[in-house]
Amino acid sequence: MTQTEDNTPKTNNKIGLVKKLFMNKYFLTGVGFILWMIFIDNTSWLVVRNLNQEINKYEEQLAFYKGEYEKNEAFYKRLMQNKDEKEKYARENYFMKKKNEEIFILVVDSAALDHPKPKSK
């Protein structure tokens, strides 16, 4: 009588060990606990991962805004210390002028720039 490879004693022994492992109450409890912590619990791994991604996003925004604040602070100090810089800023951004000056604001028609007229013959 010959045995096939599937029915060798070693294979049957491995199957028996796997069955014992899956029927062990401590193993089942551990697997259940891991599944609970990963997917079901309020502080599950998925929720914690999403919260960490959100925290990283806000930390990047914080770094950006700190850099912007430092640039604006340096600009403000330069503006308050230099009268010529203050006058230049007021003229460029608020179109302020001196008493005896006139200001001409040139507006370019962007439609004319985008679509050139056809050449006439």
N, CA, C and O of each residue as an XYZ file, in Angstrom:
484
protein
N       0.837     -1.163      0.000
C       0.000      0.000      0.000
C       0.887      1.233      0.000
O       1.751      1.374      0.866
N       0.683      2.134     -0.970
C       1.516      3.327     -1.082
C       0.710      4.551     -0.692
O      -0.507      4.609     -0.871
N       1.434      5.540     -0.144
C       0.770      6.791      0.240
C       1.161      7.879     -0.751
O       2.300      7.930     -1.215
N       0.228      8.729     -1.062
C       0.521      9.855     -1.941
C       1.189     10.947     -1.119
O       1.239     10.884      0.110
N       1.702     11.954     -1.827
C       2.414     13.038     -1.142
C       1.492     13.819     -0.212
O       1.945     14.314      0.820
N       0.218     13.942     -0.550
C      -0.719     14.719      0.261
C      -1.023     14.034      1.584
O      -1.363     14.709      2.556
N      -0.915     12.765      1.645
C      -1.286     12.039      2.851
C      -0.069     11.565      3.643
O      -0.171     10.614      4.418
N       1.059     12.201      3.461
C       2.237     11.795      4.225
C       2.030     12.166      5.674
O       1.262     13.080      5.978
N       2.697     11.478      6.565
C       2.541     11.782      7.987
C       2.950     13.216      8.329
O       2.350     13.827      9.214
N       3.957     13.764      7.647
C       4.384     15.142      7.933
C       3.285     16.137      7.580
O       3.045     17.087      8.325
N       2.621     15.925      6.454
C       1.548     16.830      6.040
C       0.377     16.748      7.011
O      -0.198     17.770      7.384
N       0.031     15.555      7.412
C      -1.057     15.397      8.376
C      -0.699     16.044      9.705
O      -1.557     16.628     10.367
N       0.573     15.942     10.099
C       1.036     16.549     11.349
C       0.923     18.077     11.275
O       0.502     18.714     12.241
N       1.305     18.675     10.113
C       1.223     20.132      9.945
C      -0.236     20.593      9.983
O      -0.556     21.609     10.600
N      -1.105     19.850      9.329
C      -2.524     20.212      9.327
C      -3.084     20.152     10.735
O      -3.881     21.003     11.130
N      -2.670     19.154     11.487
C      -3.121     19.036     12.873
C      -2.638     20.194     13.729
O      -3.380     20.683     14.581
N      -1.392     20.645     13.513
C      -0.869     21.794     14.269
C      -1.634     23.069     13.931
O      -1.930     23.872     14.816
N      -1.953     23.254     12.661
C      -2.696     24.442     12.238
C      -4.094     24.424     12.851
O      -4.583     25.455     13.312
N      -4.737     23.257     12.858
C      -6.068     23.143     13.457
C      -6.011     23.456     14.949
O      -6.882     24.147     15.477
N      -4.985     22.947     15.623
C      -4.846     23.213     17.053
C      -4.634     24.708     17.295
O      -5.195     25.290     18.223
N      -3.806     25.315     16.432
C      -3.521     26.741     16.596
C      -4.795     27.567     16.435
O      -5.062     28.455     17.245
N      -5.579     27.286     15.406
C      -6.799     28.055     15.166
C      -7.907     27.740     16.164
O      -8.847     28.523     16.301
N      -7.822     26.659     16.833
C      -8.821     26.323     17.842
C      -8.395     26.766     19.244
O      -9.163     26.638     20.198
N      -7.173     27.285     19.366
C      -6.663     27.741     20.656
C      -7.391     29.031     21.043
O      -7.452     29.970     20.249
N      -7.934     29.082     22.246
C      -8.713     30.248     22.666
C      -7.841     31.494     22.811
O      -8.331     32.602     22.593
N      -6.582     31.352     23.168
C      -5.698     32.508     23.309
C      -5.339     33.087     21.937
O      -5.264     34.305     21.773
N      -5.120     32.222     20.968
C      -4.838     32.676     19.605
C      -6.046     33.407     19.035
O      -5.907     34.483     18.453
N      -7.217     32.832     19.197
C      -8.439     33.466     18.686
C      -8.694     34.807     19.372
O      -9.106     35.773     18.730
N      -8.445     34.857     20.689
C      -8.615     36.116     21.422
C      -7.634     37.165     20.908
O      -8.005     38.325     20.727
N      -6.380     36.763     20.672
C      -5.367     37.697     20.155
C      -5.725     38.217     18.782
O      -5.603     39.414     18.523
N      -6.165     37.338     17.895
C      -6.562     37.754     16.545
C      -7.769     38.693     16.623
O      -7.820     39.709     15.930
N      -8.728     38.346     17.464
C      -9.893     39.219     17.632
C      -9.503     40.592     18.155
O     -10.024     41.609     17.696
N      -8.585     40.622     19.120
C      -8.124     41.888     19.683
C      -7.423     42.729     18.619
O      -7.660     43.933     18.524
N      -6.566     42.103     17.822
C      -5.849     42.833     16.769
C      -6.833     43.390     15.748
O      -6.714     44.549     15.349
N      -7.796     42.590     15.323
C      -8.795     43.075     14.368
C      -9.618     44.215     14.956
O      -9.919     45.188     14.265
N      -9.977     44.097     16.210
C     -10.728     45.148     16.891
C      -9.919     46.452     16.908
O     -10.457     47.516     16.601
N      -8.639     46.375     17.263
C      -7.806     47.574     17.374
C      -7.531     48.214     16.011
O      -7.382     49.432     15.917
N      -7.463     47.405     14.968
C      -7.154     47.953     13.643
C      -8.385     48.579     12.995
O      -8.285     49.651     12.398
N      -9.526     47.940     13.098
C     -10.676     48.371     12.297
C     -11.854     48.947     13.081
O     -12.522     49.845     12.567
N     -12.140     48.490     14.273
C     -13.419     48.783     14.912
C     -13.333     49.875     15.978
O     -14.221     50.724     16.052
N     -12.307     49.874     16.785
C     -12.217     50.763     17.939
C     -12.194     52.238     17.529
O     -11.781     52.569     16.418
N     -12.639     53.125     18.430
C     -12.620     54.574     18.152
C     -11.207     55.097     17.956
O     -11.002     56.060     17.217
N     -10.255     54.492     18.589
C      -8.856     54.889     18.425
C      -8.125     53.825     17.612
O      -7.004     53.441     17.942
N      -8.766     53.358     16.555
C      -8.186     52.309     15.728
C      -6.982     52.845     14.955
O      -6.750     54.051     14.875
N      -6.247     51.926     14.406
C      -5.055     52.289     13.652
C      -5.421     53.184     12.470
O      -4.684     54.118     12.155
N      -6.532     52.915     11.820
C      -6.947     53.723     10.675
C      -7.254     55.163     11.083
O      -6.872     56.105     10.389
N      -7.945     55.327     12.207
C      -8.283     56.669     12.687
C      -7.014     57.417     13.090
O      -6.853     58.594     12.767
N      -6.125     56.739     13.787
C      -4.873     57.366     14.225
C      -4.029     57.769     13.020
O      -3.416     58.837     13.024
N      -3.990     56.930     11.994
C      -3.232     57.251     10.786
C      -3.799     58.493     10.101
O      -3.043     59.365      9.673
N      -5.119     58.578      9.996
C      -5.744     59.760      9.384
C      -5.468     61.014     10.195
O      -5.193     62.072      9.630
N      -5.540     60.902     11.512
C      -5.261     62.060     12.363
C      -3.807     62.498     12.238
O      -3.527     63.696     12.237
N      -2.884     61.557     12.134
C      -1.471     61.909     11.958
C      -1.235     62.605     10.623
O      -0.434     63.536     10.546
N      -1.921     62.164      9.574
C      -1.803     62.840      8.285
C      -2.324     64.267      8.370
O      -1.740     65.180      7.786
N      -3.407     64.460      9.085
C      -3.970     65.797      9.255
C      -3.017     66.692     10.056
O      -2.836     67.867      9.736
N      -2.417     66.120     11.095
C      -1.448     66.874     11.894
C      -0.267     67.291     11.036
O       0.190     68.430     11.131
N       0.236     66.391     10.201
C       1.366     66.728      9.321
C       0.996     67.844      8.357
O       1.807     68.730      8.088
N      -0.230     67.805      7.835
C      -0.683     68.861      6.925
C      -0.700     70.215      7.640
O      -0.262     71.224      7.086
N      -1.209     70.225      8.874
C      -1.273     71.480      9.619
C       0.109     71.965     10.043
O       0.335     73.172     10.136
N       1.026     71.053     10.300
C       2.391     71.469     10.628
C       3.070     72.109      9.427
O       3.826     73.069      9.580
N       2.806     71.581      8.222
C       3.349     72.196      7.012
C       2.767     73.594      6.811
O       3.490     74.521      6.447
N       1.465     73.745      7.047
C       0.844     75.062      6.933
C       1.431     76.026      7.957
O       1.669     77.193      7.649
N       1.661     75.546      9.163
C       2.237     76.382     10.208
C       3.614     76.874      9.804
O       3.930     78.050      9.988
N       4.446     75.986      9.250
C       5.777     76.382      8.802
C       5.681     77.426      7.688
O       6.452     78.386      7.669
N       4.743     77.244      6.768
C       4.563     78.206      5.684
C       4.176     79.576      6.240
O       4.758     80.593      5.862
N       3.194     79.594      7.136
C       2.724     80.870      7.671
C       3.759     81.539      8.564
O       3.812     82.767      8.629
N       4.580     80.760      9.251
C       5.672     81.363     10.028
C       6.664     82.056      9.099
O       7.142     83.150      9.399
N       6.969     81.419      7.976
C       7.862     82.048      6.994
C       7.264     83.323      6.429
O       7.958     84.329      6.282
N       5.967     83.280      6.111
C       5.293     84.482      5.602
C       5.284     85.594      6.654
O       5.468     86.766      6.324
N       5.073     85.229      7.901
C       5.062     86.212      8.979
C       6.425     86.879      9.109
O       6.516     88.095      9.276
N       7.477     86.080      9.032
C       8.830     86.646      9.146
C       9.123     87.600      7.985
O       9.724     88.654      8.190
N       8.696     87.234      6.753
C       8.901     88.125      5.617
C       8.131     89.424      5.802
O       8.665     90.503      5.546
N       6.883     89.331      6.242
C       6.074     90.537      6.443
C       6.612     91.392      7.579
O       6.580     92.621      7.506
N       7.102     90.752      8.620
C       7.683     91.506      9.745
C       8.915     92.284      9.291
O       9.085     93.446      9.660
N       9.781     91.647      8.488
C      10.977     92.336      7.980
C      10.574     93.483      7.064
O      11.173     94.557      7.117
N       9.558     93.266      6.220
C       9.087     94.327      5.325
C       8.513     95.493      6.133
O       8.773     96.654      5.816
N       7.747     95.193      7.156
C       7.153     96.236      7.994
C       8.232     97.067      8.696
O       8.146     98.295      8.741
N       9.235     96.397      9.236
C      10.319     97.130      9.903
C      11.054     98.030      8.913
O      11.364     99.179      9.229
N      11.335     97.510      7.711
C      12.012     98.305      6.695
C      11.145     99.487      6.282
O      11.654    100.585      6.058
N       9.847     99.265      6.183
C       8.919    100.314      5.778
C       8.823    101.412      6.839
O       8.777    102.593      6.492
N       8.791    101.057      8.094
C       8.647    102.037      9.170
C       9.933    102.806      9.443
O       9.889    103.912      9.983
N      11.063    102.241      9.081
C      12.335    102.908      9.363
C      12.795    103.814      8.232
O      13.623    104.695      8.461
N      12.289    103.627      7.028
C      12.768    104.377      5.877
C      11.604    105.156      5.259
O      10.641    104.569      4.766
N      11.711    106.469      5.295
C      10.639    107.324      4.777
C      10.475    107.165      3.267
O       9.351    107.156      2.764
N      11.577    107.042      2.547
C      11.498    106.875      1.093
C      10.811    105.562      0.727
O      10.041    105.505     -0.232
N      11.087    104.523      1.483
C      10.451    103.215      1.230
C       8.937    103.301      1.477
O       8.140    102.716      0.743
N       8.564    104.037      2.518
C       7.148    104.204      2.836
C       6.436    104.968      1.725
O       5.324    104.609      1.338
N       7.071    106.020      1.212
C       6.488    106.813      0.139
C       6.346    105.982     -1.139
O       5.327    106.056     -1.825
N       7.363    105.202     -1.449
C       7.319    104.344     -2.626
C       6.174    103.329     -2.520
O       5.452    103.102     -3.491
N       6.016    102.736     -1.367
C       4.952    101.753     -1.157
C       3.574    102.404     -1.304
O       2.685    101.839     -1.941
N       3.401    103.582     -0.720
C       2.114    104.278     -0.805
C       1.789    104.667     -2.247
O       0.639    104.562     -2.674
N       2.787    105.110     -2.992
C       2.550    105.497     -4.382
C       2.193    104.290     -5.252
O       1.304    104.374     -6.099
N       2.895    103.158     -5.039
C       2.679    101.991     -5.887
C       1.374    101.266     -5.568
O       0.697    100.786     -6.477
N       1.019    101.183     -4.307
C      -0.123    100.360     -3.931
C      -1.413    101.144     -3.706
O      -2.504    100.612     -3.911
N      -1.298    102.385     -3.292
C      -2.506    103.162     -3.001
C      -2.665    104.366     -3.917
O      -3.576    105.170     -3.721
N      -1.796    104.505     -4.915
C      -1.834    105.577     -5.899
C      -1.880    106.955     -5.237
O      -2.567    107.856     -5.719
N      -1.162    107.112     -4.155
C      -1.086    108.421     -3.485
C      -0.136    109.323     -4.267
O       0.748    108.857     -4.985
N      -0.344    110.612     -4.109
C       0.464    111.562     -4.865
C       0.736    112.796     -4.027
O       0.109    113.025     -2.993
N       1.681    113.578     -4.496
C       1.964    114.862     -3.852
C       0.985    115.896     -4.396
O       0.261    115.620     -5.352
N       0.958    117.073     -3.800
C      -0.040    118.087     -4.166
C       0.049    118.513     -5.627
O      -0.984    118.693     -6.272
N       1.223    118.675     -6.150
C       1.371    119.210     -7.503
C       1.612    118.118     -8.548
O       2.200    118.399     -9.593
N       1.183    116.905     -8.299
C       1.424    115.813     -9.236
C       0.108    115.305     -9.829
O      -0.971    115.478     -9.262
N       0.244    114.685    -10.970
C      -0.871    113.987    -11.573
C      -0.442    112.539    -11.775
O       0.719    112.260    -12.075
N      -1.380    111.633    -11.608
C      -1.078    110.222    -11.776
C      -1.873    109.701    -12.966
O      -3.074    109.939    -13.091
N      -1.171    108.988    -13.831
C      -1.809    108.355    -14.979
C      -1.713    106.847    -14.788
O      -0.618    106.302    -14.648
N      -2.850    106.182    -14.783
C      -2.888    104.734    -14.649
C      -3.197    104.151    -16.016
O      -4.257    104.411    -16.586
N      -2.276    103.366    -16.535
C      -2.434    102.768    -17.852
C      -2.997    101.366    -17.685
O      -2.449    100.545    -16.949
N      -4.101    101.106    -18.380
C      -4.726     99.790    -18.336
C      -4.562     99.157    -19.707
O      -4.923     99.754    -20.722
N      -4.023     97.962    -19.735
C      -3.807     97.261    -20.991
C      -4.994     96.341    -21.237
O      -5.415     95.595    -20.353
N      -5.524     96.407    -22.447
C      -6.638     95.551    -22.821
C      -6.080     94.177    -23.172
O      -5.429     94.007    -24.203
N      -6.334     93.212    -22.319
C      -5.763     91.884    -22.526
C      -6.387     91.165    -23.711
O      -5.740     90.303    -24.304
N      -7.602     91.484    -24.069
C      -8.250     90.847    -25.215
C      -7.511     91.200    -26.502
O      -7.384     90.359    -27.392
N      -7.028     92.423    -26.608
C      -6.297     92.844    -27.803
C      -4.947     92.132    -27.875
O      -4.443     91.876    -28.969
N      -4.368     91.817    -26.748
C      -3.075     91.136    -26.742
C      -3.215     89.664    -27.092
O      -2.340     89.108    -27.755
N      -4.286     89.023    -26.666
C      -4.473     87.595    -26.874
C      -4.842     87.274    -28.327
O      -4.430     86.242    -28.856
N      -5.611     88.148    -28.968
C      -6.108     87.867    -30.306
C      -5.663     88.979    -31.249
O      -6.352     89.991    -31.375
N      -4.536     88.811    -31.905
C      -4.081     89.880    -32.828
C      -5.025     90.009    -34.029
O      -5.635     89.041    -34.484
N      -5.112     91.208    -34.501
C      -5.973     91.479    -35.651
C      -5.386     90.846    -36.909
O      -4.166     90.792    -37.064
N      -6.240     90.370    -37.801
C      -5.704     89.795    -39.048
C      -5.089     90.886    -39.926
O      -5.534     92.033    -39.949
N      -4.066     90.477    -40.633
C      -3.387     91.448    -41.511
C      -4.275     91.771    -42.704
O      -4.892     90.892    -43.306
N      -4.319     93.062    -43.025
C      -5.126     93.474    -44.185
C      -4.249     93.386    -45.435
O      -3.026     93.508    -45.357
N      -4.875     93.176    -46.562
C      -4.144     92.999    -47.818
C      -3.795     94.300    -48.450
O      -3.178     94.323    -49.515
